[in-house]
Amino acid sequence: MTDNVENLVLEHLRALRAGQDRIEHKLAEMSNRLTSLETGMIRSRSENLSTLEDVYRQQGVIDRINDRLERVERRLELI
């Protein structure tokens, strides 16, 4: 009878251990997915900053062209 109780306890302990192993595996998987998401967000932010820098650079070029055009118009007395 004692062997039956010991076997039952061991069986429950094995089941608990298997459950814990599944939880640890899922946690590791979720941690990897979270790291991937964080990496993607950082990459996206970096791309957005790069795009914003391009917009500001283009606006600077447009402003300089506009200034030159105004000077030409003044010289030609078109304004």
N, C-alpha and C positions, 0 to 999 in steps of 0.2 A: 504494500500500500504506500509506503514511503517513497518507493521508486516511482510510483505513479504521480505523486505530488511533485517530486523533483523533476520528472519529465515534463509535467504540465508547466511548472515554473520556468524551466529552460525553454520550452516552446513559446511561452509568453515573452520571455526576454529576447529570444531570437526575432519574434515578430516586432517587438519594440525597436530592436536594433535595425531591422530592415526598414521600418518606418522612418527612423532617424536618418538612415543612409539616403532614403529618397528625399527627405527634407533638405539635407545637406547638398545633395546633387541639384535640386531645384534652386536653392539659394545661390549656389555657384553659377548656375545658368542665368539667373536673374541679375546677378552682379555683373556678369559679362555683357548682358544686354544693356544694362544701365551705363556701363563704360562706353559701349558703342554709341548710345544715344548722346552721352556727354561729348564724345569726340565729334559726332555729327553736328551738334549745336555749336561747338567751338569753330569747326570748319565753316559752318554757315555764317556765323558772325564775322569771321575773317573775310569771307567772300563779300559780305555786305559792306564791310569797311572799305574793301578794295573798290567796290562799285561806287561807293560814296566819294572816295578820293578821286575816281575818274570823273564823276559829275562835277566836283569842285574844280578840277583841272580844266575841264572843258568850259566851264563857266568863266574861268579866268581868261581862256583864249578868246571866248566870245566877247568878253568885256574889252580886251585889247583891240580886237577887230572893230568893235563899235567905236572906240575912241579914235582909231585911225580913220574910220569912215567919216566921223564928225569933223575931224581936222581937214580931210579932203573936201568935204562939202563946204566948210568955211572958206577954204582957199579958193574954191571955184565959185564962191558966193552963191551957193545953192540954198543956203539957209537964210 
